[in-house]
Amino acid sequence: MDFWDICKTTNFFEKILVKVPLFSILYLLFYKKAVETEWEFAGLLTEDKVLFIGGGAIPYSAIILSNKVKHITVIDNDKKSVNLAKKIINYFRINNITINYENGQYVNPKDYDVIFLPLQAQPKNKILANIKSHCHENTKILMRIPKKAFTKFYTPIKDLAIKNYKEKAVNQLTYNKIIMFYPGDIKNE
Ligand SMILES: C[S@@+](CC[C@H](N)C(=O)[O-])C[C@H]1O[C@@H](n2cnc3c(N)ncnc32)[C@H](O)[C@@H]1O
């Protein structure tokens, strides 16, 4: 299975789960602890505006964070995921999440305090270059780092165009570390 197959599988899996609200809730619970660890690590504030690049059909990270920050914009470059994600946000009656059909390589990231990138958001270094050129210097960037067994499918830390970062261990199925850095820590292309 190559990288794109893995991405499509995760994406496909979420598209199935989202059809049954109970499954979506169990999916959210599965990730809750890891996302709350990310929230604590990043020191997110209630007035923060967050951009999540690649939310999928079940934007569980944004849903879990929605009562902890001011507003979250979730983007995805897959139209079907965007439509399904809009439905689940309405189902949970969450009114501080906006879902947009956009690509992380070209989105305007300048109005956000925090930017999240999940494992599947690609191409990582092009997304980072876009962030570096447009964000203010204090924007926090959070990224999940794949476990060794998954580095074949998701960009490993050594291939990321970043100079410095802070890290925290988490225990999840596919990732075991989250890192945080600022636009100034991203290398020039
Ligand atoms: C399956 S989701 C995983 C995120 C997870 N649901 C969460 O809340 O943490 C990953 C999504 O990233 C999207 N994606 C990948 N690259 C992207 C890019 N450059 N811009 C926007 N979305 C992207 C894929 O379409 C996929 O739906």
PDBQT file of the ligand as one rigid body, heavy atoms in Angstrom, charges set to zero:
ROOT
HETATM    1  C1  LIG A 201      -8.542  11.806   7.084  1.00  0.00    +0.000 C 
HETATM    2  S1  LIG A 201      -8.246  13.474   7.611  1.00  0.00    +0.000 S 
HETATM    3  C2  LIG A 201      -7.487  13.316   9.160  1.00  0.00    +0.000 C 
HETATM    4  C3  LIG A 201      -7.832  14.430  10.125  1.00  0.00    +0.000 C 
HETATM    5  C4  LIG A 201      -8.752  14.049  11.240  1.00  0.00    +0.000 C 
HETATM    6  N1  LIG A 201     -10.119  13.864  10.837  1.00  0.00    +0.000 N 
HETATM    7  C5  LIG A 201      -8.675  15.057  12.400  1.00  0.00    +0.000 C 
HETATM    8  O1  LIG A 201      -9.669  15.681  12.770  1.00  0.00    +0.000 OA
HETATM    9  O2  LIG A 201      -7.563  15.172  12.987  1.00  0.00    +0.000 OA
HETATM   10  C6  LIG A 201      -6.988  14.004   6.523  1.00  0.00    +0.000 C 
HETATM   11  C7  LIG A 201      -7.579  14.865   5.430  1.00  0.00    +0.000 C 
HETATM   12  O3  LIG A 201      -6.563  15.732   4.949  1.00  0.00    +0.000 OA
HETATM   13  C8  LIG A 201      -6.974  16.140   3.667  1.00  0.00    +0.000 C 
HETATM   14  N2  LIG A 201      -5.836  16.769   3.016  1.00  0.00    +0.000 N 
HETATM   15  C9  LIG A 201      -4.656  16.209   2.627  1.00  0.00    +0.000 A 
HETATM   16  N3  LIG A 201      -3.847  17.138   2.085  1.00  0.00    +0.000 NA
HETATM   17  C10 LIG A 201      -4.515  18.324   2.122  1.00  0.00    +0.000 A 
HETATM   18  C11 LIG A 201      -4.212  19.654   1.696  1.00  0.00    +0.000 A 
HETATM   19  N4  LIG A 201      -3.042  19.964   1.097  1.00  0.00    +0.000 N 
HETATM   20  N5  LIG A 201      -5.131  20.627   1.905  1.00  0.00    +0.000 NA
HETATM   21  C12 LIG A 201      -6.317  20.345   2.486  1.00  0.00    +0.000 A 
HETATM   22  N6  LIG A 201      -6.660  19.101   2.909  1.00  0.00    +0.000 NA
HETATM   23  C13 LIG A 201      -5.794  18.099   2.726  1.00  0.00    +0.000 A 
HETATM   24  C14 LIG A 201      -7.482  14.844   3.023  1.00  0.00    +0.000 C 
HETATM   25  O4  LIG A 201      -8.391  15.124   1.980  1.00  0.00    +0.000 OA
HETATM   26  C15 LIG A 201      -8.146  14.145   4.228  1.00  0.00    +0.000 C 
HETATM   27  O5  LIG A 201      -9.548  14.300   4.205  1.00  0.00    +0.000 OA
ENDROOT
TORSDOF 0
